[in-house]
C-alpha cells in the first residue's frame, strides 16, 4: 500500500519532532525534505510510506557500519519506545569504530576499485589503515583529499602515495581518475579530441595532465616483505601535445603544454635557475622535493573552498552513497549536459558542507536523519534506485557485508575460534583479495546501481561452504534454536529476529513451526536447514 503525502506527513511526525526550528534556521535534514517534497508535489508523485523500525534498523547498520545488528541490538531497538530512538542510534553508530572502517572500505573502492592496476596495489594496507584513521578522527574531507593528492611520505608508513603508484608514469590516466573522483567530471573524451557535446577541449584535458607529468614512483625501502614507494617530482618535463588522435602520425613529437586549471587560468610557474641541474632519484632514499611542485598546486586548487566543482562533487557522491543515486547521476558526470534533478538542493548541500568545513560525519548524520532517507523501499515506482527519491533504494550487500552478516547472524562471530571453518571467509578482509566470495559477490555495486545475480552465486549458496558457519557451539544461533526446552514459537521468533531483524509474519511462523516440528527428523538438522534458507533468501541478500 502507498501513502498519500498527508498520510506520510503524519507518519513522519515523530521523526521530525527534533527538527522543529524556525524557517530561517532549518537544519539540513529539513532542507532536504522540503526540497524533495516540493518536487513530489510538482510532479504529482506519491512516495512510499515511512520505513518501519525493522526496515530502518537493518538499513542504517549496513549503511553506517557495513554490518547488520546482532540479535540483542535488534531486540533492544525494536522494544525501545522513545520518540528519538532513531536519532540516538544514528549518533551511536557514527561513533562506532565500525563506521570508520566501513567508510575506509568504501573509499578504498572509490580510489582503487576491485581490480586496480598493478605495482603492488593489491598490498595497500598502508592507505587502508590511513583511511580508517582519518574517518575515526573525522578529518575534514578537504584535508583528506589534499593529503591524498599531495602524496607525502611512503605507501607503507603513510599510505596516500599508493593512489599515484597505481598510475605509474601515466599522467593521463591519473588525470582521468582525479577529475572523476574529486571533481565529478569525466574528461576522458577530451583525451583524443575536443568533446563534441560538452565544453571540454583537448587542451583542458592535457592542461590538467601537465600538473602530473613530472611524477615518478621511487622505491624507498622494504618492511615485512612489503616495498615502500614514494612519489618523487622532477623540476622539469612537460606533456607533449600532438593534437586530435585522427591527426597523429609516426614520429610526431608535439608541442610542450603548460599546466592549466580546468576551465581556468594557466599555472603561474617561476622559471628555474640558469645553473639548474635535474635531480636523479635514488633507490632506498626519500626523493627530495622539487623547487616548485605542480602536483601541490593542483591539490591546493582542487580542495580550495571556492573551487566550482569540489564541494558539489563530494556532496553529490555521499548523497548517492546513502540515497542510491546522485542528484547528478552518475556521480562522476557532473557536466553542463547532465543537469541535477534538484539543482537548488545540490547547491544547498554544497554550501552547507563548505560552511561546516567539509565535516562528512555531520553531513552523513543530516542525510540519514532525513525523512527522505527513512522512507520504505516498498512502494513508489518499484525501481531499484527510484528517481526523485520517492522510495528508499534497494541494494545488494557487498561481499564484505555478506561475510560479516553471516558471521554475526549465525552467532559464529561470538564463538569464533582460532581455527575458522575451511573454505569460509571469516573476519573482515580489506579488501577481500581472492576466493569464491570475491569472485561471485565482489561486483554488485558498480556505483550506478547495476546488479545482476548469476548462476555462480546460486551454486555457491547451495553447494559452497556456507553451512560450515552453522556451528552448534554454545552461544551460537543454531545451538539456541535447537534447545528443545524452549517453546517452538519463541525459537522461530528468535530465528527471524537474528537473521532478518524482524519478527516473523503469521504465515511464516506457522510454516516454520510445522517444518521444524517433524518428529522423524533431528532437531538441529531441521533448524540448520531453516537457518540456511533465511541466510540465502533475497531478503537477506539485499538491504531493507
C-alpha positions in Angstrom: 0.0 0.0 0.0 1.2 3.5 -0.8 0.6 6.5 1.4 -0.6 10.0 0.4 1.6 13.0 1.1 -0.7 13.9 4.0 -0.7 10.4 5.5 3.1 10.3 5.1 3.4 13.6 6.9 1.5 12.1 9.9 3.8 9.1 9.9 6.8 11.3 9.9 5.6 13.5 12.9 7.7 11.6 15.4 10.8 11.6 13.1 10.5 15.3 12.5 9.9 16.3 16.2 13.6 17.2 16.7 13.7 19.3 13.6 11.2 22.0 14.6 13.1 25.2 14.1 12.4 28.5 12.5 12.1 28.6 8.7 15.2 30.9 8.6 17.3 28.4 10.6 16.4 24.9 9.3 18.8 22.0 9.8 20.0 20.5 6.6 17.8 17.4 7.1 14.7 19.7 6.9 16.0 21.5 3.9 16.4 18.1 2.2 12.9 17.0 3.0 11.4 20.3 1.9 13.1 20.3 -1.4 12.4 16.7 -2.2 8.8 17.0 -1.2 8.4 20.1 -3.4 9.4 18.1 -6.4 6.9 15.3 -5.5 4.1 17.8 -5.3 5.2 19.5 -8.6 5.3 16.1 -10.4 2.2 14.8 -8.6 4.1 11.8 -7.2 3.0 9.6 -4.3 6.0 8.5 -2.2 6.4 5.3 -0.3 5.4 5.1 3.4 8.0 5.7 6.1 10.2 2.7 6.8 9.2 0.5 9.8 11.7 0.3 12.7 12.9 -3.1 11.4 13.5 -1.8 7.9 15.3 1.3 9.2 17.4 -0.7 11.7 18.9 -3.1 9.2 19.4 -0.3 6.6 21.2 2.1 8.9 23.5 -0.6 10.3 24.5 -1.6 6.8 24.9 2.0 5.5 26.8 3.3 8.5 28.8 0.2 9.7 28.8 -2.2 6.8 27.3 -4.9 9.0 24.0 -6.0 10.5 22.8 -5.7 14.1 23.1 -8.5 16.5 20.1 -10.2 17.9 20.4 -8.3 21.2 20.8 -5.0 19.3 17.7 -5.8 17.2 15.5 -6.7 20.2 16.7 -3.7 22.2 15.9 -1.2 19.3 12.5 -2.7 18.4 11.4 -2.6 22.0 12.5 1.0 22.6 9.5 3.2 22.8 11.3 6.6 22.9 10.5 9.1 20.2 14.1 9.9 19.4 15.5 6.4 19.2 16.4 6.6 15.6 18.5 9.8 16.0 20.1 8.2 19.1 21.0 5.1 17.2 22.5 7.2 14.4 24.7 9.1 16.8 25.9 5.9 18.4 26.7 4.2 15.1 28.6 7.3 13.8 30.8 7.0 16.9 31.2 3.2 16.5 34.7 2.1 15.2 32.9 0.1 12.5 31.8 3.4 10.9 35.3 4.5 10.3 36.2 1.0 9.0 33.2 1.0 6.6 33.9 4.4 5.2 37.5 3.3 4.7 36.2 0.3 2.8 34.1 2.5 0.6 36.9 4.9 -0.2 39.3 2.1 -0.9 36.8 1.1 -3.6 36.5 4.6 -4.9 40.2 5.2 -5.1 41.3 1.7 -6.3 38.2 -0.4 -7.3 38.2 -4.2 -7.1 40.9 -4.7 -9.7 43.3 -1.7 -9.6 46.4 -1.5 -11.9 49.5 -3.4 -10.8 52.6 -2.1 -9.0 51.7 -3.8 -5.6 48.3 -2.1 -5.3 47.0 -5.4 -4.0 49.1 -4.8 -0.9 47.8 -1.5 0.1 47.5 -1.9 3.9 49.1 1.4 4.4 46.5 3.5 2.8 43.7 1.3 4.1 44.9 1.9 7.6 45.4 5.6 6.9 41.8 6.0 5.6 40.5 4.2 8.7 42.4 6.6 10.9 41.1 9.7 9.0 37.5 8.7 9.3 38.0 7.7 13.0 39.4 11.2 13.7 36.7 12.8 11.4 39.3 14.5 9.3 37.6 17.2 7.2 37.1 15.9 3.6 39.1 18.8 2.1 42.1 17.9 4.3 41.7 14.2 3.5 41.6 14.9 -0.3 44.6 17.3 0.0 46.7 14.6 1.7 45.8 12.0 -1.0 46.7 14.4 -3.8 49.9 15.7 -2.2 51.0 12.1 -1.5 53.7 12.8 1.1 55.7 10.0 2.8 55.6 6.5 1.5 53.0 3.8 0.8 53.6 1.6 3.8 54.2 4.0 6.7 51.9 6.8 5.5 49.6 5.5 2.8 48.4 8.2 0.4 51.2 7.8 -2.2 49.7 4.5 -3.2 46.9 6.4 -5.1 49.5 7.6 -7.6 51.5 4.4 -7.6 48.7 2.6 -9.4 49.1 5.0 -12.3 52.9 4.8 -12.6 54.2 7.0 -15.4 50.7 7.6 -16.8 49.7 11.2 -16.1 46.8 11.0 -18.5 45.3 8.0 -16.6 45.7 9.6 -13.1 44.2 12.9 -14.5 41.1 11.0 -15.5 40.8 9.4 -12.1 41.4 12.7 -10.2 38.9 14.6 -12.3 36.2 11.9 -11.8 36.8 11.2 -8.1 37.4 14.7 -6.7 35.7 17.0 -9.3 32.9 14.8 -10.5 34.0 15.5 -14.1 34.6 13.0 -16.9 37.3 14.3 -19.2 38.3 11.1 -21.0 36.6 12.0 -24.2 38.8 15.1 -24.5 41.9 12.9 -24.3 41.6 12.2 -28.1 39.6 15.1 -29.4 37.5 18.1 -28.3 34.3 16.9 -26.7 31.5 17.0 -29.3 28.8 17.7 -26.7 30.5 19.3 -23.7 32.7 22.4 -23.2 35.9 20.3 -22.6 38.7 20.7 -25.1 41.8 18.6 -25.6 43.8 21.4 -24.1 41.7 21.2 -21.0 42.5 17.5 -20.6 46.2 17.8 -21.2 46.5 21.1 -19.3 45.3 19.2 -16.2 47.5 16.2 -17.0 50.5 18.5 -17.3 50.3 19.0 -13.5 51.2 15.3 -13.1 53.7 14.8 -15.9 56.7 15.1 -13.6 55.8 12.4 -11.1 57.9 9.4 -10.6 57.5 6.3 -8.4 60.5 5.8 -6.2 61.4 2.7 -4.2 62.5 3.9 -0.7 62.9 0.6 1.3 61.2 -2.5 2.5 59.5 -3.7 5.7 57.7 -7.0 6.4 58.3 -8.2 2.8 56.5 -5.1 1.5 58.0 -2.5 -0.7 57.8 1.2 0.3 57.1 3.5 -2.5 57.3 7.3 -2.5 56.2 9.9 -5.2 59.1 12.0 -6.5 58.5 15.0 -8.6 61.0 16.3 -11.1 61.7 20.0 -11.7 61.4 19.8 -15.5 59.4 17.9 -18.1 56.1 18.7 -19.9 53.3 17.0 -21.6 53.8 16.9 -25.4 50.5 17.8 -27.1 50.1 16.3 -30.5 46.5 17.3 -31.3 43.5 15.1 -32.2 44.0 11.4 -32.4 42.9 11.4 -36.0 45.8 13.6 -36.9 48.5 11.5 -35.3 51.4 10.2 -37.4 54.6 8.2 -36.7 57.4 10.4 -35.2 55.2 13.3 -34.4 56.5 14.8 -31.2 54.1 17.5 -30.4 54.5 20.8 -28.5 55.0 21.2 -24.8 51.8 22.1 -23.0 51.9 24.0 -19.7 49.6 23.2 -16.8 46.2 24.9 -16.8 43.4 24.6 -14.3 40.2 23.2 -15.6 38.3 26.0 -17.4 40.6 28.4 -15.5 43.9 30.1 -15.7 47.3 28.7 -16.6 49.6 27.9 -13.7 51.9 30.8 -12.9 55.2 28.9 -12.6 58.5 30.5 -11.6 61.4 29.9 -14.0 64.2 27.5 -13.0 67.7 29.0 -12.1 70.1 29.2 -15.1 72.5 26.8 -13.4 69.8 24.2 -12.7 70.6 20.5 -13.0 67.8 18.0 -12.8 67.9 15.7 -9.8 68.1 11.9 -10.2 66.1 9.9 -7.7 68.0 7.2 -5.9 66.6 3.9 -4.7 66.1 3.5 -0.9 66.3 7.2 -0.4 63.3 9.6 0.0 63.1 11.8 -3.1 63.9 15.5 -2.5 61.0 17.9 -3.0 61.1 19.9 -6.2 61.9 23.6 -6.2 58.2 24.2 -7.3 55.6 21.5 -7.1 53.0 21.4 -9.8 51.3 18.5 -8.0 50.9 20.5 -4.8 49.5 23.4 -6.8 46.9 21.2 -8.4 46.0 19.7 -5.0 45.6 23.1 -3.4 43.4 24.3 -6.3 41.1 21.2 -6.2 40.5 21.4 -2.5 40.1 25.2 -2.1 36.6 26.1 -0.8 35.7 28.2 -3.8 36.6 25.5 -6.4 33.4 25.3 -8.5 33.5 21.5 -8.7 34.9 20.2 -5.4 32.1 20.7 -2.9 29.4 19.8 -5.4 31.2 16.6 -6.3 31.5 15.3 -2.7 28.0 16.5 -1.7 26.6 14.5 -4.7 28.8 11.4 -4.1 27.9 11.0 -0.5 24.2 11.7 -1.2 24.3 8.8 -3.8 26.0 6.6 -1.2 23.0 6.8 1.1 20.1 7.7 -1.3 21.0 5.3 -4.1 21.5 7.8 -6.9 23.1 11.1 -7.2 21.3 14.4 -7.6 23.5 14.3 -10.7 23.7 10.7 -11.9 26.2 9.1 -12.5 28.1 10.9 -9.7 31.2 11.4 -11.8 29.5 13.0 -14.7 28.6 16.5 -13.4 28.7 18.1 -16.8 26.6 21.0 -18.2 24.6 18.5 -20.3 23.8 16.3 -17.2 21.8 18.7 -15.0 20.9 17.8 -11.4 17.4 16.6 -10.6 17.2 19.0 -7.7 19.6 21.9 -8.6 18.7 24.1 -5.6 19.1 21.2 -3.2 22.5 20.3 -4.6 23.6 23.9 -4.2 22.3 23.9 -0.6 24.2 20.7 0.1 27.5 22.0 -1.3 27.1 25.3 0.6 26.3 23.5 3.9 29.4 21.3 3.5 31.6 24.3 2.9 30.0 26.1 5.9 30.7 23.1 8.1 34.3 22.8 6.9 33.7 19.6 5.0 32.7 17.6 8.0 31.5 14.4 6.4 30.2 12.9 9.7 28.0 15.9 10.2 26.8 15.7 6.6 26.0 11.9 6.9 24.2 12.5 10.1 21.9 15.0 8.4 21.3 12.7 5.4 20.3 9.6 7.4 18.1 11.7 9.8 16.1 13.0 6.9 12.6 11.7 6.2 13.7 11.1 2.7 16.3 8.6 3.7 13.9 7.0 6.1 11.3 6.1 3.5 10.4 2.5 2.9 11.8 0.7 -0.1 8.3 -0.8 -0.6 6.1 1.4 -2.8 6.9 4.3 -5.1 7.9 3.3 -8.6 9.4 -0.1 -7.7 12.8 0.9 -9.2 16.0 -0.3 -7.5 17.1 3.3 -7.2 13.9 5.3 -7.6 14.2 8.7 -9.4 13.2 11.7 -7.4 13.6 9.6 -4.2 10.0 8.6 -3.8 11.2 5.4 -2.1 14.4 4.1 -0.5 16.9 2.3 -2.6 17.3 -1.4 -2.8 20.8 -2.6 -3.0 22.7 -6.0 -2.7 25.1 -6.4 0.1 28.7 -6.3 -0.9 31.0 -9.3 -0.5 32.4 -7.8 2.7 28.9 -7.1 4.1 27.7 -10.6 3.3 30.7 -12.2 5.1 30.1 -10.1 8.2 26.3 -10.6 8.1 26.6 -14.3 8.0 29.1 -14.4 10.9 27.0 -12.1 13.1 23.6 -13.6 12.4 24.7 -17.2 12.9 26.4 -16.3 16.1 29.7 -17.6 14.6 31.4 -14.3 15.3 30.7 -14.6 19.0 32.1 -18.2 19.3 34.8 -18.0 16.6 38.0 -19.8 17.4 41.5 -19.6 16.0 40.6 -22.3 13.5 37.9 -20.9 11.2 35.9 -23.3 9.0 37.8 -24.5 6.0 36.9 -22.6 2.8 34.7 -20.0 4.5 35.9 -16.4 4.6 35.7 -15.3 8.2 36.7 -11.9 9.6 36.6 -8.7 7.6 39.2 -8.6 4.8 40.1 -5.3 3.3 39.8 -5.9 0.5 38.7 -9.5 0.0 41.6 -10.4 -2.2 40.7 -13.8 -3.6 38.4 -16.7 -3.3 34.9 -17.5 -4.2 33.3 -14.7 -2.2 35.1 -12.1 -4.2 34.7 -13.9 -7.5 30.9 -14.4 -7.1 29.9 -11.5 -4.9 32.6 -8.9 -5.4 30.9 -6.8 -8.1 27.3 -6.0 -7.1 27.9 -2.3 -6.5 29.2 -0.5 -9.6 28.3 3.0 -8.4 25.4 3.3 -10.8 23.0 0.8 -9.1 23.6 -2.0 -11.6 23.2 -5.6 -10.2 22.5 -8.9 -11.8 22.8 -12.1 -9.9 24.1 -15.1 -11.7 24.3 -18.9 -11.7 27.6 -18.9 -9.9 26.1 -17.1 -6.9 23.3 -19.7 -6.8 25.7 -22.6 -6.9 27.9 -21.2 -4.2 25.0 -20.6 -1.9 23.7 -24.1 -2.5 26.9 -26.1 -2.7 29.6 -23.9 -1.1 31.0 -24.0 2.5 28.3 -21.7 3.9 26.9 -24.4 6.1 30.2 -24.6 7.9 29.2 -21.5 9.7 26.2 -23.3 11.3 28.0 -24.3 14.4 26.4 -25.9 17.4 28.9 -24.3 19.8 27.4 -22.8 22.9 26.2 -19.3 22.2 25.6 -19.8 18.5 22.1 -19.3 17.0 21.8 -23.0 16.0 22.5 -24.1 19.5 19.9 -21.7 20.8 17.1 -22.6 18.5 17.8 -26.3 18.8 17.2 -26.2 22.5 14.1 -28.2 23.0 13.5 -26.8 26.4 12.3 -23.6 24.7 8.9 -23.2 23.1 8.9 -23.6 19.3 7.2 -20.2 18.8 10.0 -18.5 20.8 12.7 -20.2 18.8 11.0 -19.3 15.5 10.8 -15.7 16.7 14.5 -15.8 17.6 15.4 -17.2 14.2 13.8 -14.3 12.3 14.9 -11.6 14.7 18.5 -12.8 14.5 18.7 -13.4 10.7 16.2 -10.9 9.2 16.0 -8.4 12.1 12.2 -8.5 12.2 9.6 -10.7 13.8 8.1 -13.5 11.6 4.8 -12.9 9.9 1.9 -15.1 11.0 2.2 -17.4 7.9 6.0 -17.6 8.3 5.6 -18.5 12.0 3.1 -21.2 11.2 5.0 -22.8 8.3 8.4 -22.7 10.1 6.9 -24.2 13.2 5.4 -27.0 11.2 8.7 -27.6 9.4 11.0 -27.9 12.5 8.5 -29.9 14.4 8.7 -33.1 12.2 9.1 -35.9 14.7 11.2 -38.1 12.5 13.9 -35.5 11.9 16.8 -34.5 14.1 16.0 -31.1 15.7 19.3 -29.4 14.9 19.3 -30.6 11.3 15.9 -29.1 10.6 16.9 -25.9 12.3 20.1 -25.8 10.4 18.1 -26.1 7.1 15.8 -23.3 8.3 18.8 -21.1 9.0 20.3 -21.8 5.6 17.0 -20.9 3.9 16.9 -17.5 5.6 20.6 -16.9 5.1 20.3 -17.3 1.3 17.0 -15.7 0.6 16.7 -12.4 -1.3 15.6 -10.6 1.9 19.0 -11.4 3.5 21.0 -10.7 0.3 19.6 -7.2 0.0 19.2 -4.3 2.3 15.8 -3.3 3.5 
